[in-house]
Amino acid sequence: MSIKTNLLKLKSALPSQVTLVAVSKTKPVEDVMEAYEAGQRVFGENKVQEMVDKYQQMPKDIQWHMIGNVQRNKVKYMAEFVDLIHGVDSLKLLTEINKQAEKHQRSINCLLQLKIAQEDTKFGMTAEAAHDLLESDHFKSLKNISIVGVMGMASFTENTAQIKEEFTSLKTTFESLKKTNPSLEIVSMGMSGDYPLAITCGSTMVRVGSSIFGARNYAI
Ligand SMILES: *Cc1c(COP(=O)(O)O)cnc(C)c1O
């Protein structure tokens, strides 16, 4: 099936409150343009350099989301245009994002990434650490960033009950953080393999790649 067909089918099945981030990492500009021409405007990348390359070549009404682990020394390359950074897991990183945003006289929206998976490979903060960050004076002094929600990745497993538990824990943490931070609105969870479940658990933003663009080939 074509990218356009995949995309339109997926979009028609999403509830209206759920934003689709089309994950275009490793895919060539021609493929991303096919999704753009089918109406998609929000794209997710996990490498800063690749996102910058695509930003430079593609129409400027695209909203670029950084969904991968961000190294602090790379923030400066995307600070001018990035729409949302999903993977913020420390005050140190947030401080750098704030600094670079200030240079461009803008504010950058960020999500706190929480560790919900049992696996050691998925990074992120604990709920306590996220709470402490949001309550800290240092955080409150950062004027060029906004925390607009949370993001998480479930374990890579066939065990649906476990995935459901992990998504539910992210939603619960979101609700608890929102009590003292009413500006939190986004729960970014769900990928090609688990987004329907994520939506039933309260996701408001899904990050879907292979179901739209096909399997990725990391060898090229
Ligand atoms: C690659 C990636 C996705 C999309 O994965 P698919 O299984 O292709 O839908 C979503 N979120 C993150 C953080 C990713 O790195």
The ligand as an SDF file (V2000), in Angstrom:
LIG
                    3D

 15 15  0  0  0  0  0  0  0  0999 V2000
   10.9080    5.1080   15.9640 C   0  0  0  0  0  0  0  0  0  0  0  0
   10.0840    5.6630   17.0600 C   0  0  0  0  0  0  0  0  0  0  0  0
    8.6740    5.6110   17.0010 C   0  0  0  0  0  0  0  0  0  0  0  0
    7.9000    4.9860   15.8500 C   0  0  0  0  0  0  0  0  0  0  0  0
    8.0550    3.6120   15.8220 O   0  0  0  0  0  0  0  0  0  0  0  0
    7.1570    2.6910   14.8500 P   0  0  0  0  0  0  0  0  0  0  0  0
    7.1770    1.3580   15.5220 O   0  0  0  0  0  0  0  0  0  0  0  0
    7.8520    2.6770   13.5260 O   0  0  0  0  0  0  0  0  0  0  0  0
    5.8140    3.2830   14.7630 O   0  0  0  0  0  0  0  0  0  0  0  0
    7.9680    6.1840   18.0420 C   0  0  0  0  0  0  0  0  0  0  0  0
    8.5880    6.7500   19.0930 N   0  0  0  0  0  0  0  0  0  0  0  0
    9.9300    6.8090   19.1840 C   0  0  0  0  0  0  0  0  0  0  0  0
   10.5360    7.4770   20.3730 C   0  0  0  0  0  0  0  0  0  0  0  0
   10.7250    6.2640   18.1840 C   0  0  0  0  0  0  0  0  0  0  0  0
   12.0580    6.3340   18.2990 O   0  0  0  0  0  0  0  0  0  0  0  0
  1  2  1  0
  2  3  1  0
  2 14  2  0
  3  4  1  0
  3 10  2  0
  4  5  1  0
  5  6  1  0
  6  7  2  0
  6  8  1  0
  6  9  1  0
 10 11  1  0
 11 12  2  0
 12 13  1  0
 12 14  1  0
 14 15  1  0
M  END
$$$$
